[in-house]
Amino acid sequence: MLAQWGNVRAAAAQAGVSRAHLYRMRRASPEFRRMWDAALVLARPQVEEVLADRAMNGIVETVYYHGEEVATRTRFDTRLLLAHLGRLDRVEDTQGVRAAVADFDARVEALRVPPALIAWDDADDDACDQGEGGDCSEGVDGADEG
């Protein structure tokens, strides 16, 4: 569960133990600590998604007055937004993203246009079917069928 969602509370509930127990195990066992850290690395995409959502859309909180719900408000955390921007800066420097940013619109348009279909010469296929010359014995990758 920790590797899937990066949430210690959910992982503890799934395992049927308290969070405090998991933290004690983490302190007591170097191997458990390594596996914990590995699980968090595996959960990174989901955690980044939650971070981005909270940074951009805020967190909705319920407002109570005299024990009754009277309103909701959206709270924004600038630290989350700064962390998200820092992550985007690191992403920009990897996997050719900077080059893709430079000509973004053209690349998006290229993705929207389906690739050209290969124009097969049906005349060659007909000649092979009728036994009219040419090298019609080649199979896939030039291997002989036989």
Phi and psi in radians as a Rosetta constraint file:
Dihedral C 1 N 2 CA 2 C 2 CIRCULARHARMONIC -1.117 0.35
Dihedral N 2 CA 2 C 2 N 3 CIRCULARHARMONIC -0.694 0.35
Dihedral C 2 N 3 CA 3 C 3 CIRCULARHARMONIC -1.225 0.35
Dihedral N 3 CA 3 C 3 N 4 CIRCULARHARMONIC -0.473 0.35
Dihedral C 3 N 4 CA 4 C 4 CIRCULARHARMONIC -1.427 0.35
Dihedral N 4 CA 4 C 4 N 5 CIRCULARHARMONIC -0.739 0.35
Dihedral C 4 N 5 CA 5 C 5 CIRCULARHARMONIC -2.102 0.35
Dihedral N 5 CA 5 C 5 N 6 CIRCULARHARMONIC -0.249 0.35
Dihedral C 5 N 6 CA 6 C 6 CIRCULARHARMONIC 1.238 0.35
Dihedral N 6 CA 6 C 6 N 7 CIRCULARHARMONIC 0.402 0.35
Dihedral C 6 N 7 CA 7 C 7 CIRCULARHARMONIC -2.013 0.35
Dihedral N 7 CA 7 C 7 N 8 CIRCULARHARMONIC 1.948 0.35
Dihedral C 7 N 8 CA 8 C 8 CIRCULARHARMONIC -1.142 0.35
Dihedral N 8 CA 8 C 8 N 9 CIRCULARHARMONIC -0.703 0.35
Dihedral C 8 N 9 CA 9 C 9 CIRCULARHARMONIC -1.066 0.35
Dihedral N 9 CA 9 C 9 N 10 CIRCULARHARMONIC -0.780 0.35
Dihedral C 9 N 10 CA 10 C 10 CIRCULARHARMONIC -1.166 0.35
Dihedral N 10 CA 10 C 10 N 11 CIRCULARHARMONIC -0.659 0.35
Dihedral C 10 N 11 CA 11 C 11 CIRCULARHARMONIC -1.136 0.35
Dihedral N 11 CA 11 C 11 N 12 CIRCULARHARMONIC -0.702 0.35
Dihedral C 11 N 12 CA 12 C 12 CIRCULARHARMONIC -1.123 0.35
Dihedral N 12 CA 12 C 12 N 13 CIRCULARHARMONIC -0.779 0.35
Dihedral C 12 N 13 CA 13 C 13 CIRCULARHARMONIC -1.078 0.35
Dihedral N 13 CA 13 C 13 N 14 CIRCULARHARMONIC -0.737 0.35
Dihedral C 13 N 14 CA 14 C 14 CIRCULARHARMONIC -1.092 0.35
Dihedral N 14 CA 14 C 14 N 15 CIRCULARHARMONIC -0.674 0.35
Dihedral C 14 N 15 CA 15 C 15 CIRCULARHARMONIC -1.429 0.35
Dihedral N 15 CA 15 C 15 N 16 CIRCULARHARMONIC -0.216 0.35
Dihedral C 15 N 16 CA 16 C 16 CIRCULARHARMONIC 1.327 0.35
Dihedral N 16 CA 16 C 16 N 17 CIRCULARHARMONIC 0.513 0.35
Dihedral C 16 N 17 CA 17 C 17 CIRCULARHARMONIC -2.276 0.35
Dihedral N 17 CA 17 C 17 N 18 CIRCULARHARMONIC 2.949 0.35
Dihedral C 17 N 18 CA 18 C 18 CIRCULARHARMONIC -1.448 0.35
Dihedral N 18 CA 18 C 18 N 19 CIRCULARHARMONIC 2.785 0.35
Dihedral C 18 N 19 CA 19 C 19 CIRCULARHARMONIC -1.085 0.35
Dihedral N 19 CA 19 C 19 N 20 CIRCULARHARMONIC -0.680 0.35
Dihedral C 19 N 20 CA 20 C 20 CIRCULARHARMONIC -1.032 0.35
Dihedral N 20 CA 20 C 20 N 21 CIRCULARHARMONIC -0.690 0.35
Dihedral C 20 N 21 CA 21 C 21 CIRCULARHARMONIC -1.090 0.35
Dihedral N 21 CA 21 C 21 N 22 CIRCULARHARMONIC -0.754 0.35
Dihedral C 21 N 22 CA 22 C 22 CIRCULARHARMONIC -1.105 0.35
Dihedral N 22 CA 22 C 22 N 23 CIRCULARHARMONIC -0.726 0.35
Dihedral C 22 N 23 CA 23 C 23 CIRCULARHARMONIC -1.144 0.35
Dihedral N 23 CA 23 C 23 N 24 CIRCULARHARMONIC -0.643 0.35
Dihedral C 23 N 24 CA 24 C 24 CIRCULARHARMONIC -1.106 0.35
Dihedral N 24 CA 24 C 24 N 25 CIRCULARHARMONIC -0.749 0.35
Dihedral C 24 N 25 CA 25 C 25 CIRCULARHARMONIC -1.083 0.35
Dihedral N 25 CA 25 C 25 N 26 CIRCULARHARMONIC -0.686 0.35
Dihedral C 25 N 26 CA 26 C 26 CIRCULARHARMONIC -1.093 0.35
Dihedral N 26 CA 26 C 26 N 27 CIRCULARHARMONIC -0.716 0.35
Dihedral C 26 N 27 CA 27 C 27 CIRCULARHARMONIC -1.231 0.35
Dihedral N 27 CA 27 C 27 N 28 CIRCULARHARMONIC -0.564 0.35
Dihedral C 27 N 28 CA 28 C 28 CIRCULARHARMONIC -1.448 0.35
Dihedral N 28 CA 28 C 28 N 29 CIRCULARHARMONIC -0.471 0.35
Dihedral C 28 N 29 CA 29 C 29 CIRCULARHARMONIC -2.170 0.35
Dihedral N 29 CA 29 C 29 N 30 CIRCULARHARMONIC 2.029 0.35
Dihedral C 29 N 30 CA 30 C 30 CIRCULARHARMONIC -1.054 0.35
Dihedral N 30 CA 30 C 30 N 31 CIRCULARHARMONIC -0.647 0.35
Dihedral C 30 N 31 CA 31 C 31 CIRCULARHARMONIC -1.186 0.35
Dihedral N 31 CA 31 C 31 N 32 CIRCULARHARMONIC -0.721 0.35
Dihedral C 31 N 32 CA 32 C 32 CIRCULARHARMONIC -1.070 0.35
Dihedral N 32 CA 32 C 32 N 33 CIRCULARHARMONIC -0.721 0.35
Dihedral C 32 N 33 CA 33 C 33 CIRCULARHARMONIC -1.079 0.35
Dihedral N 33 CA 33 C 33 N 34 CIRCULARHARMONIC -0.755 0.35
Dihedral C 33 N 34 CA 34 C 34 CIRCULARHARMONIC -1.095 0.35
Dihedral N 34 CA 34 C 34 N 35 CIRCULARHARMONIC -0.751 0.35
Dihedral C 34 N 35 CA 35 C 35 CIRCULARHARMONIC -1.185 0.35
Dihedral N 35 CA 35 C 35 N 36 CIRCULARHARMONIC -0.640 0.35
Dihedral C 35 N 36 CA 36 C 36 CIRCULARHARMONIC -1.028 0.35
Dihedral N 36 CA 36 C 36 N 37 CIRCULARHARMONIC -0.885 0.35
Dihedral C 36 N 37 CA 37 C 37 CIRCULARHARMONIC -1.100 0.35
Dihedral N 37 CA 37 C 37 N 38 CIRCULARHARMONIC -0.690 0.35
Dihedral C 37 N 38 CA 38 C 38 CIRCULARHARMONIC -1.098 0.35
Dihedral N 38 CA 38 C 38 N 39 CIRCULARHARMONIC -0.694 0.35
Dihedral C 38 N 39 CA 39 C 39 CIRCULARHARMONIC -1.098 0.35
Dihedral N 39 CA 39 C 39 N 40 CIRCULARHARMONIC -0.699 0.35
Dihedral C 39 N 40 CA 40 C 40 CIRCULARHARMONIC -1.155 0.35
Dihedral N 40 CA 40 C 40 N 41 CIRCULARHARMONIC -0.638 0.35
Dihedral C 40 N 41 CA 41 C 41 CIRCULARHARMONIC -1.136 0.35
Dihedral N 41 CA 41 C 41 N 42 CIRCULARHARMONIC -0.727 0.35
Dihedral C 41 N 42 CA 42 C 42 CIRCULARHARMONIC -1.126 0.35
Dihedral N 42 CA 42 C 42 N 43 CIRCULARHARMONIC -0.535 0.35
Dihedral C 42 N 43 CA 43 C 43 CIRCULARHARMONIC -1.495 0.35
Dihedral N 43 CA 43 C 43 N 44 CIRCULARHARMONIC -0.027 0.35
Dihedral C 43 N 44 CA 44 C 44 CIRCULARHARMONIC -0.929 0.35
Dihedral N 44 CA 44 C 44 N 45 CIRCULARHARMONIC -0.773 0.35
Dihedral C 44 N 45 CA 45 C 45 CIRCULARHARMONIC -1.014 0.35
Dihedral N 45 CA 45 C 45 N 46 CIRCULARHARMONIC -0.720 0.35
Dihedral C 45 N 46 CA 46 C 46 CIRCULARHARMONIC -1.196 0.35
Dihedral N 46 CA 46 C 46 N 47 CIRCULARHARMONIC -0.698 0.35
Dihedral C 46 N 47 CA 47 C 47 CIRCULARHARMONIC -1.134 0.35
Dihedral N 47 CA 47 C 47 N 48 CIRCULARHARMONIC -0.725 0.35
Dihedral C 47 N 48 CA 48 C 48 CIRCULARHARMONIC -1.102 0.35
Dihedral N 48 CA 48 C 48 N 49 CIRCULARHARMONIC -0.631 0.35
Dihedral C 48 N 49 CA 49 C 49 CIRCULARHARMONIC -1.123 0.35
Dihedral N 49 CA 49 C 49 N 50 CIRCULARHARMONIC -0.775 0.35
Dihedral C 49 N 50 CA 50 C 50 CIRCULARHARMONIC -1.125 0.35
Dihedral N 50 CA 50 C 50 N 51 CIRCULARHARMONIC -0.757 0.35
Dihedral C 50 N 51 CA 51 C 51 CIRCULARHARMONIC -1.022 0.35
Dihedral N 51 CA 51 C 51 N 52 CIRCULARHARMONIC -0.820 0.35
Dihedral C 51 N 52 CA 52 C 52 CIRCULARHARMONIC -1.087 0.35
Dihedral N 52 CA 52 C 52 N 53 CIRCULARHARMONIC -0.752 0.35
Dihedral C 52 N 53 CA 53 C 53 CIRCULARHARMONIC -1.092 0.35
Dihedral N 53 CA 53 C 53 N 54 CIRCULARHARMONIC -0.821 0.35
Dihedral C 53 N 54 CA 54 C 54 CIRCULARHARMONIC -1.164 0.35
Dihedral N 54 CA 54 C 54 N 55 CIRCULARHARMONIC -0.646 0.35
Dihedral C 54 N 55 CA 55 C 55 CIRCULARHARMONIC -1.149 0.35
Dihedral N 55 CA 55 C 55 N 56 CIRCULARHARMONIC -0.724 0.35
Dihedral C 55 N 56 CA 56 C 56 CIRCULARHARMONIC -1.472 0.35
Dihedral N 56 CA 56 C 56 N 57 CIRCULARHARMONIC -0.638 0.35
Dihedral C 56 N 57 CA 57 C 57 CIRCULARHARMONIC -1.867 0.35
Dihedral N 57 CA 57 C 57 N 58 CIRCULARHARMONIC -0.153 0.35
Dihedral C 57 N 58 CA 58 C 58 CIRCULARHARMONIC 1.320 0.35
Dihedral N 58 CA 58 C 58 N 59 CIRCULARHARMONIC -3.106 0.35
Dihedral C 58 N 59 CA 59 C 59 CIRCULARHARMONIC -2.088 0.35
Dihedral N 59 CA 59 C 59 N 60 CIRCULARHARMONIC 2.218 0.35
Dihedral C 59 N 60 CA 60 C 60 CIRCULARHARMONIC -1.449 0.35
Dihedral N 60 CA 60 C 60 N 61 CIRCULARHARMONIC 2.201 0.35
Dihedral C 60 N 61 CA 61 C 61 CIRCULARHARMONIC -2.045 0.35
Dihedral N 61 CA 61 C 61 N 62 CIRCULARHARMONIC 2.539 0.35
Dihedral C 61 N 62 CA 62 C 62 CIRCULARHARMONIC -1.550 0.35
Dihedral N 62 CA 62 C 62 N 63 CIRCULARHARMONIC 2.378 0.35
Dihedral C 62 N 63 CA 63 C 63 CIRCULARHARMONIC -1.820 0.35
Dihedral N 63 CA 63 C 63 N 64 CIRCULARHARMONIC 2.214 0.35
Dihedral C 63 N 64 CA 64 C 64 CIRCULARHARMONIC -1.953 0.35
Dihedral N 64 CA 64 C 64 N 65 CIRCULARHARMONIC 2.516 0.35
Dihedral C 64 N 65 CA 65 C 65 CIRCULARHARMONIC -2.369 0.35
Dihedral N 65 CA 65 C 65 N 66 CIRCULARHARMONIC 2.109 0.35
Dihedral C 65 N 66 CA 66 C 66 CIRCULARHARMONIC 0.924 0.35
Dihedral N 66 CA 66 C 66 N 67 CIRCULARHARMONIC 0.715 0.35
Dihedral C 66 N 67 CA 67 C 67 CIRCULARHARMONIC 1.404 0.35
Dihedral N 67 CA 67 C 67 N 68 CIRCULARHARMONIC 0.002 0.35
Dihedral C 67 N 68 CA 68 C 68 CIRCULARHARMONIC -1.973 0.35
Dihedral N 68 CA 68 C 68 N 69 CIRCULARHARMONIC 2.512 0.35
Dihedral C 68 N 69 CA 69 C 69 CIRCULARHARMONIC -1.262 0.35
Dihedral N 69 CA 69 C 69 N 70 CIRCULARHARMONIC 2.160 0.35
Dihedral C 69 N 70 CA 70 C 70 CIRCULARHARMONIC -2.038 0.35
Dihedral N 70 CA 70 C 70 N 71 CIRCULARHARMONIC -0.360 0.35
Dihedral C 70 N 71 CA 71 C 71 CIRCULARHARMONIC -2.945 0.35
Dihedral N 71 CA 71 C 71 N 72 CIRCULARHARMONIC 3.072 0.35
Dihedral C 71 N 72 CA 72 C 72 CIRCULARHARMONIC -2.257 0.35
Dihedral N 72 CA 72 C 72 N 73 CIRCULARHARMONIC 2.711 0.35
Dihedral C 72 N 73 CA 73 C 73 CIRCULARHARMONIC -2.452 0.35
Dihedral N 73 CA 73 C 73 N 74 CIRCULARHARMONIC 2.690 0.35
Dihedral C 73 N 74 CA 74 C 74 CIRCULARHARMONIC -1.837 0.35
Dihedral N 74 CA 74 C 74 N 75 CIRCULARHARMONIC 2.162 0.35
Dihedral C 74 N 75 CA 75 C 75 CIRCULARHARMONIC -1.831 0.35
Dihedral N 75 CA 75 C 75 N 76 CIRCULARHARMONIC 2.260 0.35
Dihedral C 75 N 76 CA 76 C 76 CIRCULARHARMONIC -1.852 0.35
Dihedral N 76 CA 76 C 76 N 77 CIRCULARHARMONIC 2.449 0.35
Dihedral C 76 N 77 CA 77 C 77 CIRCULARHARMONIC -2.030 0.35
Dihedral N 77 CA 77 C 77 N 78 CIRCULARHARMONIC 1.929 0.35
Dihedral C 77 N 78 CA 78 C 78 CIRCULARHARMONIC -1.139 0.35
Dihedral N 78 CA 78 C 78 N 79 CIRCULARHARMONIC -0.451 0.35
Dihedral C 78 N 79 CA 79 C 79 CIRCULARHARMONIC -1.124 0.35
Dihedral N 79 CA 79 C 79 N 80 CIRCULARHARMONIC -0.698 0.35
Dihedral C 79 N 80 CA 80 C 80 CIRCULARHARMONIC -1.107 0.35
Dihedral N 80 CA 80 C 80 N 81 CIRCULARHARMONIC -0.741 0.35
Dihedral C 80 N 81 CA 81 C 81 CIRCULARHARMONIC -1.117 0.35
Dihedral N 81 CA 81 C 81 N 82 CIRCULARHARMONIC -0.721 0.35
Dihedral C 81 N 82 CA 82 C 82 CIRCULARHARMONIC -1.130 0.35
Dihedral N 82 CA 82 C 82 N 83 CIRCULARHARMONIC -0.696 0.35
Dihedral C 82 N 83 CA 83 C 83 CIRCULARHARMONIC -1.109 0.35
Dihedral N 83 CA 83 C 83 N 84 CIRCULARHARMONIC -0.713 0.35
Dihedral C 83 N 84 CA 84 C 84 CIRCULARHARMONIC -1.128 0.35
Dihedral N 84 CA 84 C 84 N 85 CIRCULARHARMONIC -0.747 0.35
Dihedral C 84 N 85 CA 85 C 85 CIRCULARHARMONIC -1.112 0.35
Dihedral N 85 CA 85 C 85 N 86 CIRCULARHARMONIC -0.677 0.35
Dihedral C 85 N 86 CA 86 C 86 CIRCULARHARMONIC -1.078 0.35
Dihedral N 86 CA 86 C 86 N 87 CIRCULARHARMONIC -0.704 0.35
Dihedral C 86 N 87 CA 87 C 87 CIRCULARHARMONIC -1.131 0.35
Dihedral N 87 CA 87 C 87 N 88 CIRCULARHARMONIC -0.718 0.35
Dihedral C 87 N 88 CA 88 C 88 CIRCULARHARMONIC -1.131 0.35
Dihedral N 88 CA 88 C 88 N 89 CIRCULARHARMONIC -0.609 0.35
Dihedral C 88 N 89 CA 89 C 89 CIRCULARHARMONIC -1.076 0.35
Dihedral N 89 CA 89 C 89 N 90 CIRCULARHARMONIC -0.729 0.35
Dihedral C 89 N 90 CA 90 C 90 CIRCULARHARMONIC -1.174 0.35
Dihedral N 90 CA 90 C 90 N 91 CIRCULARHARMONIC -0.674 0.35
Dihedral C 90 N 91 CA 91 C 91 CIRCULARHARMONIC -1.133 0.35
Dihedral N 91 CA 91 C 91 N 92 CIRCULARHARMONIC -0.675 0.35
Dihedral C 91 N 92 CA 92 C 92 CIRCULARHARMONIC -1.044 0.35
Dihedral N 92 CA 92 C 92 N 93 CIRCULARHARMONIC -0.550 0.35
Dihedral C 92 N 93 CA 93 C 93 CIRCULARHARMONIC -1.505 0.35
Dihedral N 93 CA 93 C 93 N 94 CIRCULARHARMONIC 0.091 0.35
Dihedral C 93 N 94 CA 94 C 94 CIRCULARHARMONIC -2.122 0.35
Dihedral N 94 CA 94 C 94 N 95 CIRCULARHARMONIC 2.762 0.35
Dihedral C 94 N 95 CA 95 C 95 CIRCULARHARMONIC 0.882 0.35
Dihedral N 95 CA 95 C 95 N 96 CIRCULARHARMONIC 0.623 0.35
Dihedral C 95 N 96 CA 96 C 96 CIRCULARHARMONIC 1.199 0.35
Dihedral N 96 CA 96 C 96 N 97 CIRCULARHARMONIC 0.320 0.35
Dihedral C 96 N 97 CA 97 C 97 CIRCULARHARMONIC -1.156 0.35
Dihedral N 97 CA 97 C 97 N 98 CIRCULARHARMONIC -0.664 0.35
Dihedral C 97 N 98 CA 98 C 98 CIRCULARHARMONIC -1.025 0.35
Dihedral N 98 CA 98 C 98 N 99 CIRCULARHARMONIC -0.716 0.35
Dihedral C 98 N 99 CA 99 C 99 CIRCULARHARMONIC -1.158 0.35
Dihedral N 99 CA 99 C 99 N 100 CIRCULARHARMONIC -0.659 0.35
Dihedral C 99 N 100 CA 100 C 100 CIRCULARHARMONIC -1.179 0.35
Dihedral N 100 CA 100 C 100 N 101 CIRCULARHARMONIC -0.582 0.35
Dihedral C 100 N 101 CA 101 C 101 CIRCULARHARMONIC -1.134 0.35
Dihedral N 101 CA 101 C 101 N 102 CIRCULARHARMONIC -0.663 0.35
Dihedral C 101 N 102 CA 102 C 102 CIRCULARHARMONIC -1.070 0.35
Dihedral N 102 CA 102 C 102 N 103 CIRCULARHARMONIC -0.684 0.35
Dihedral C 102 N 103 CA 103 C 103 CIRCULARHARMONIC -2.174 0.35
Dihedral N 103 CA 103 C 103 N 104 CIRCULARHARMONIC 0.820 0.35
Dihedral C 103 N 104 CA 104 C 104 CIRCULARHARMONIC -1.000 0.35
Dihedral N 104 CA 104 C 104 N 105 CIRCULARHARMONIC -0.896 0.35
Dihedral C 104 N 105 CA 105 C 105 CIRCULARHARMONIC -1.063 0.35
Dihedral N 105 CA 105 C 105 N 106 CIRCULARHARMONIC -0.741 0.35
Dihedral C 105 N 106 CA 106 C 106 CIRCULARHARMONIC -1.135 0.35
Dihedral N 106 CA 106 C 106 N 107 CIRCULARHARMONIC -0.689 0.35
Dihedral C 106 N 107 CA 107 C 107 CIRCULARHARMONIC -1.197 0.35
Dihedral N 107 CA 107 C 107 N 108 CIRCULARHARMONIC -0.671 0.35
Dihedral C 107 N 108 CA 108 C 108 CIRCULARHARMONIC -1.118 0.35
Dihedral N 108 CA 108 C 108 N 109 CIRCULARHARMONIC -0.750 0.35
Dihedral C 108 N 109 CA 109 C 109 CIRCULARHARMONIC -1.095 0.35
Dihedral N 109 CA 109 C 109 N 110 CIRCULARHARMONIC -0.683 0.35
Dihedral C 109 N 110 CA 110 C 110 CIRCULARHARMONIC -1.099 0.35
Dihedral N 110 CA 110 C 110 N 111 CIRCULARHARMONIC -0.576 0.35
Dihedral C 110 N 111 CA 111 C 111 CIRCULARHARMONIC -1.266 0.35
Dihedral N 111 CA 111 C 111 N 112 CIRCULARHARMONIC -0.510 0.35
Dihedral C 111 N 112 CA 112 C 112 CIRCULARHARMONIC -1.305 0.35
Dihedral N 112 CA 112 C 112 N 113 CIRCULARHARMONIC -0.492 0.35
Dihedral C 112 N 113 CA 113 C 113 CIRCULARHARMONIC -1.532 0.35
Dihedral N 113 CA 113 C 113 N 114 CIRCULARHARMONIC 2.128 0.35
Dihedral C 113 N 114 CA 114 C 114 CIRCULARHARMONIC -1.133 0.35
Dihedral N 114 CA 114 C 114 N 115 CIRCULARHARMONIC 2.606 0.35
Dihedral C 114 N 115 CA 115 C 115 CIRCULARHARMONIC -1.139 0.35
Dihedral N 115 CA 115 C 115 N 116 CIRCULARHARMONIC 2.654 0.35
Dihedral C 115 N 116 CA 116 C 116 CIRCULARHARMONIC -1.148 0.35
Dihedral N 116 CA 116 C 116 N 117 CIRCULARHARMONIC 2.426 0.35
Dihedral C 116 N 117 CA 117 C 117 CIRCULARHARMONIC -1.384 0.35
Dihedral N 117 CA 117 C 117 N 118 CIRCULARHARMONIC 2.596 0.35
Dihedral C 117 N 118 CA 118 C 118 CIRCULARHARMONIC -1.272 0.35
Dihedral N 118 CA 118 C 118 N 119 CIRCULARHARMONIC 2.247 0.35
Dihedral C 118 N 119 CA 119 C 119 CIRCULARHARMONIC -1.485 0.35
Dihedral N 119 CA 119 C 119 N 120 CIRCULARHARMONIC 1.834 0.35
Dihedral C 119 N 120 CA 120 C 120 CIRCULARHARMONIC -1.396 0.35
Dihedral N 120 CA 120 C 120 N 121 CIRCULARHARMONIC 2.488 0.35
Dihedral C 120 N 121 CA 121 C 121 CIRCULARHARMONIC -1.581 0.35
Dihedral N 121 CA 121 C 121 N 122 CIRCULARHARMONIC 1.712 0.35
Dihedral C 121 N 122 CA 122 C 122 CIRCULARHARMONIC -1.120 0.35
Dihedral N 122 CA 122 C 122 N 123 CIRCULARHARMONIC -0.419 0.35
Dihedral C 122 N 123 CA 123 C 123 CIRCULARHARMONIC -1.106 0.35
Dihedral N 123 CA 123 C 123 N 124 CIRCULARHARMONIC -0.676 0.35
Dihedral C 123 N 124 CA 124 C 124 CIRCULARHARMONIC -1.140 0.35
Dihedral N 124 CA 124 C 124 N 125 CIRCULARHARMONIC -0.702 0.35
Dihedral C 124 N 125 CA 125 C 125 CIRCULARHARMONIC -1.128 0.35
Dihedral N 125 CA 125 C 125 N 126 CIRCULARHARMONIC -0.713 0.35
Dihedral C 125 N 126 CA 126 C 126 CIRCULARHARMONIC -1.104 0.35
Dihedral N 126 CA 126 C 126 N 127 CIRCULARHARMONIC -0.698 0.35
Dihedral C 126 N 127 CA 127 C 127 CIRCULARHARMONIC -1.112 0.35
Dihedral N 127 CA 127 C 127 N 128 CIRCULARHARMONIC -0.684 0.35
Dihedral C 127 N 128 CA 128 C 128 CIRCULARHARMONIC -1.191 0.35
Dihedral N 128 CA 128 C 128 N 129 CIRCULARHARMONIC -0.731 0.35
Dihedral C 128 N 129 CA 129 C 129 CIRCULARHARMONIC -1.076 0.35
Dihedral N 129 CA 129 C 129 N 130 CIRCULARHARMONIC -0.572 0.35
Dihedral C 129 N 130 CA 130 C 130 CIRCULARHARMONIC -1.658 0.35
Dihedral N 130 CA 130 C 130 N 131 CIRCULARHARMONIC 0.015 0.35
Dihedral C 130 N 131 CA 131 C 131 CIRCULARHARMONIC 1.297 0.35
Dihedral N 131 CA 131 C 131 N 132 CIRCULARHARMONIC 0.510 0.35
Dihedral C 131 N 132 CA 132 C 132 CIRCULARHARMONIC -1.680 0.35
Dihedral N 132 CA 132 C 132 N 133 CIRCULARHARMONIC 1.245 0.35
Dihedral C 132 N 133 CA 133 C 133 CIRCULARHARMONIC 1.156 0.35
Dihedral N 133 CA 133 C 133 N 134 CIRCULARHARMONIC -3.018 0.35
Dihedral C 133 N 134 CA 134 C 134 CIRCULARHARMONIC 1.340 0.35
Dihedral N 134 CA 134 C 134 N 135 CIRCULARHARMONIC 2.898 0.35
Dihedral C 134 N 135 CA 135 C 135 CIRCULARHARMONIC -1.626 0.35
Dihedral N 135 CA 135 C 135 N 136 CIRCULARHARMONIC 1.627 0.35
Dihedral C 135 N 136 CA 136 C 136 CIRCULARHARMONIC -1.772 0.35
Dihedral N 136 CA 136 C 136 N 137 CIRCULARHARMONIC 0.139 0.35
Dihedral C 136 N 137 CA 137 C 137 CIRCULARHARMONIC -1.639 0.35
Dihedral N 137 CA 137 C 137 N 138 CIRCULARHARMONIC -0.023 0.35
Dihedral C 137 N 138 CA 138 C 138 CIRCULARHARMONIC -1.380 0.35
Dihedral N 138 CA 138 C 138 N 139 CIRCULARHARMONIC 2.406 0.35
Dihedral C 138 N 139 CA 139 C 139 CIRCULARHARMONIC -1.728 0.35
Dihedral N 139 CA 139 C 139 N 140 CIRCULARHARMONIC -2.602 0.35
Dihedral C 139 N 140 CA 140 C 140 CIRCULARHARMONIC -1.175 0.35
Dihedral N 140 CA 140 C 140 N 141 CIRCULARHARMONIC 2.382 0.35
Dihedral C 140 N 141 CA 141 C 141 CIRCULARHARMONIC 0.997 0.35
Dihedral N 141 CA 141 C 141 N 142 CIRCULARHARMONIC 0.511 0.35
Dihedral C 141 N 142 CA 142 C 142 CIRCULARHARMONIC 1.367 0.35
Dihedral N 142 CA 142 C 142 N 143 CIRCULARHARMONIC 0.062 0.35
Dihedral C 142 N 143 CA 143 C 143 CIRCULARHARMONIC -1.344 0.35
Dihedral N 143 CA 143 C 143 N 144 CIRCULARHARMONIC 2.499 0.35
Dihedral C 143 N 144 CA 144 C 144 CIRCULARHARMONIC -1.267 0.35
Dihedral N 144 CA 144 C 144 N 145 CIRCULARHARMONIC 2.389 0.35
Dihedral C 144 N 145 CA 145 C 145 CIRCULARHARMONIC -1.532 0.35
Dihedral N 145 CA 145 C 145 N 146 CIRCULARHARMONIC 2.495 0.35
